[in-house]
C-alpha cells in the first residue's frame, strides 16, 4: 500500500505540470492496494505466485484502458489512473490532453511527448509509475517511448486482443527497463520465461536508416546509428549485410486505405504482400531489423507541419511484426531519440531478451 500511496503523491505533485493523467483514482487505488496487501499477508506460497506483481502501481491508456488491463490486475497490479491521449478534434499530429491541460514532454515542456500513448510515456519517463499500458496503431507506443526516453513495445498483430477492426492496432507497454516490459509480456501472454527460446549473442541484425523510402533528419538518424554501434561494441548484435538493400514500399497509402471505411483495398493488399515478401527475405538471414524510431526530434505543440512522425513505424503495423523502441540518447535540443528494433512475428521475447542484455552490458543510455 505504501508504494501505491507514494505513486499517488508523486502524481499529485507533478501532474499539474505534466498533464499526463485524465483521471486519478486515488481512493480506489488505495483500497485495491490494501486488498492486495491483505491477500499477500494471509495467503499461501501459491497465493503469492498468483500475484507476481502484487502492489505495483500502473497507469492505463485512456478512459477504456482498464478493459485491457485485466491480466495485470489479476497479477496484483494497482491501477492508479487513466493517461492522456489526443483530445477531441486533434489532427494527426501527436498531442495529449490531460485533466490539467496539454500533455508536455518531461524533458522540455515546449515539446510534444508523442502519441497517442502520450500520458503513458510521460508517466513512466517522469517516474510517476513504473509501467503504463498503451496501444499502437501507427507508432502510438514507440514514438512517445522514443521522444520520452523509455522502452516501448508493440506486440505482434493478433497475439493479444485488440478492439481495432482494421487489425493495425496492437496492445503495447511503456516501461523504464526491458526487464519490466518482459514481466508485462509474461503476464499478458501467459508465456512463462522457461518457454522462451534461448538466445545466442551476438544476434544478427540488419541496419536500415530509412527502410528505403523515409527521409529521417540527420540528428535522430545519427543518434540511432550511435545506439547500434553501442550494441555492436557490447557484443549484443552483429550487423550483417542482406543480399539486397532493404527497400520497402512506403506503407502510407496502404495504412490510410485500411483505416478508411469503404476504400478500395486492392493497392493496400499489394503493398502489404510485397513488403511482407521483402521482410520475410530479410528475416531469413537476420534475427533483427534496426532503424531510427522517429524521423524527427520531438516537435512543438503546434505540430511539425506535413512531416509524419509515423514514417518509420507504421510499416510494422501494416505487416504486423513486433517492434520495440529503445532510448538512443539525447539530441542538441535536450530531448531523447529512439532506436527501433523489429523482430519476426511472435518473437517479442527475442526483442526483450536483446534489450535486457544490452542493459546488463551497459550498452544503453
Buried (B, 14 or more C-beta within 10 A) or exposed (E): BEBBBEBBEBBEEBBEEBBBBBBBBBEEBBBBBBEBBEBBEEBEEEBEEEBEBBBBBBBBBBEEBBEBBEBBBEBBBBBBBBBBBBBEEBEEBBBBBBBBBBBBBBBBEEBBBBBBBBBBBBBBBBEBBBBBBBBBBBBBBBBBBBBBBBBBBBBBBEBBEBEBEBBBBBBBBBBBBBBBBBBBBBBBBEBEEEEBEEBEBBBEBBBBBBBBBBEBBEBBBBBBBBBBEBBBEBBBBBBEEBEEEBEBBBBBBBBEBBBEEEEEEEEBEEBBEEBBEBBEEBBEEBBBBBBBBBBBBBBEBEBBEEBBBBBBBBBBBBBBBBBBBBBBBBBEBEBBBBBBBBBBBBBBBBBBBBBBBBBEBEBBB
